[in-house]
Amino acid sequence: MISVNILSSEIVAPIGAVPASPAGVMLPVMEQFYTIQGEGYNTGRAAYFIRLGGCDVGCVWCDVKESWDADAHPRQAVAELVAAVLAYPGRDVVITGGEPLMHELGPLTAALHAAGCRTWLETSGAHPLSGTWDWICLSPKKFKAPLPEVLATAHELKVVVFNGHDFVWAEEHAALVPATTRLYLQPEWSRAARMTPELVEYVKQHPRWQVSLQTHKYLDIP
């Protein structure tokens, strides 16, 4: 059974404990680093990012296309990943990609929770949900629709705006998520100069939406 928690400051185990890795669980890791979350609801919070390899969604404007081929990245055991997280003071961990839900994430999230971490997921929602999450950011893509089970559990809907039609597309998805889901519109980076004024005006006219910016790019934070 998939368990989805609300975001809280509760620590579920003593900080510093590294649980044993489930036998045979290895995940392709493109990169991992400690940084500041730059966009969406958790903007400005310290977080450890684990970017998994593998994606079959294929967004034309994706800025990490090198993540698409899972076989191009070394595989790491769950215990190695948790140990790397615990080397830093932050206990919020972002699992991103690629498309992280191409992998079974239950063992990883269980180990992170056992070590006192909170788990945040960034997903297109195109694959079945696995793992236990404190925060789910759903960023749907036109190339592969999100599954109903992911739409139903999204804490945050973040729609990247590339052109004017994306506002209509965003509203279509807003109708599919719970009423409690936070709604964000974010200008696609290469089109930000053109689309941001239109996006700002849209949010002023439709105030249930909020503006999300890739602040890490403006601040030159990795």
N, C-alpha and C positions, 0 to 999 in steps of 0.2 A: 504494500500500500504506500502511495506517495503522500508524504506529510508536508504541508506548506505552512510555515509559521508566519506570524506578523513580526515586523521588525521591532526589536527591543534591545535594551542594554543588558539583558540577562546573560550571564556567562554560565555555560552548562557544565564546565569542568575546570579544574585548576589550570591556570595559564602555565604553559611550559611542558605539559604532559604530551608526549608523542605516542599515540596508539600504534599498535602493530599493524602493518599493512596487510590487508587481505591477500591471501596467496594468489599470485597470478595476475593481479590488477596492475596494469601498466597503461599509461595514457600518453599520447603524443603531445609534447609541449613545444610550442614554437618559441615562447618567451615567458618569463616571469619576472616581476619587478615590484618594488614598493614605491608608491607614488601618491598623488592626490586624484581622487575621482573628479573628472573634469566636466561631466554633463549629467543631466537628469536630476532626479530627486536628491541623490546623495552628493551632489556637487560640493566640492570643498572639503570632503572628508578624506582622511588618510586611509588608504586601502592597498592591499597586496593583490596584484593582478596575476592570474594564471591564464595565459592564452593558449588554448588547445588547438592543435592542427586538425584540419578536416572541415570542408564545407562544400555542400552541393547546391547552395542557393545561388551563388554567382552574381552578386550585384555588380553592375558595370562601374559604379563609382566607389566600390570598396577600396579602402586605403590600406588594407592588409591582405592583398591577394596572395602574398606568399604563404598565407596560412591555409590555403585551400587544400593542398595536397598533404594528407595526414602522414603519408610514408616519407615525406621530406624532413620530418622532425623526429628527434630522439624521443624514445619512450622512457617515462620515469615512473617509479613506484609511488603509491599513495603516501607512504611514510616519508619518502624523500621530499615530496611536495609540502607536507605538513611541517617538516623540520625547517624547510626554507622559510615558510611563513613565520614560524616562531622565533626566527633570528631578528625580527623587527618588533617594535612595540605595538603596532596596530593589530587589531583582531578582526577587522572586516576584510573579507576575501572575495574578490570578484572573479567568477569563472566566466570567461568569454572565449571568443574564437576569431576566425572560423565560426563554425556552428557547434557549440559545446554539446548540445543534446544529441548529436550523432553518437555520443559515447554514453555508456552506463555510468551515471555520476553518483549513484547511491553510496558506494564505498568511500569516495572522496569526501562527500559532504558529511557522512557519518564520522569519519576520522577528524575532520575539521571541527565539527561540533564537540567531539570528545576532547579536543585540545583547547576548548574555550573560545572558538572562533565563531563569527557570524558569516553566513554564506549569502552572497548576492549573485544572481544569474543574469547574464545578458544574452538574449536569444531572439532569433527570428520566429520561434515557435513552430517551425516546420517539421519537427520531429517529436516523438512522444516524450513527455516529461518524466525525468528520473531525478532522484536526489531529494533532499530535504532542504528547503530554502527559507531564509528570513526575508528576502526581497527578490522579486522577479521583475526585471525590466524587459518588456516585450517590445521589440522593434521590428514590426512586420515588413516583409519585402514583397514586391509585386511578382517576383519570379517564382515564388513558392509560398502558398497561403499558410498562415498559422493554423494549427489544429485547435478544435474547440476546447480541448482540455487545458491547453496553455492559455488561451484567451480567458478562460474562466478563473484562472489563478493569478493573473497578472496584477501586481501591485501598481505597476507603472506602464503606461502605453506611450512610447516615444516614437513619433513618426518623423522621418527625415523628409524635408520638403525640398524637392528638386525643381518642381514647376508648379504652376497654378492648379493643375488638376489634383495635386497631392492633398489639397485641403478637402476636396470631396472624398478622396480615398481615406483620409484620416477620420472623417466623420463616420464613414461606413464601418470602420473598425471600432470606433468609440461606442457604437451601438451594440457591439458584441462582447464588451468587457463589463465587469461588475460596475455598479454605480459608484463604488468606493475607489475605483482605479484612478490614479492621478494621470492627467492627460498633458502631454508635452508635444510641442512642435519645434523641430530643430532644423535650421537651414543647413543644407548640404554644403560642406566646406568650400568646394570649388565654385559654388553658386551663391555664397553668402552675401556678397555685395549686391547682387541683383534681387535675391529673394527675401532678405531680412526686412526691408521696409514693408513689403507686402505681408510678410508673416506677422510683424508687429501690429499692423492695422487689423489683420484677421483676429488676433487675440483680443484686441480692444473691442471688437464687435462680438466676439464669442468668448466671454471671460471665463468659461469653465476650463479653457485651455491655458497653459502656461508656456512661456518661451524657454527653450533649453538651448544653450550655446556650448560649443566645444571649448570651454575656457582654458583647458590645458594647452590647446594650440595657440591661443592668444598669449598665454603666459610662458610658452615654450617649456612646458613641463612634460617629461616623457610619459 
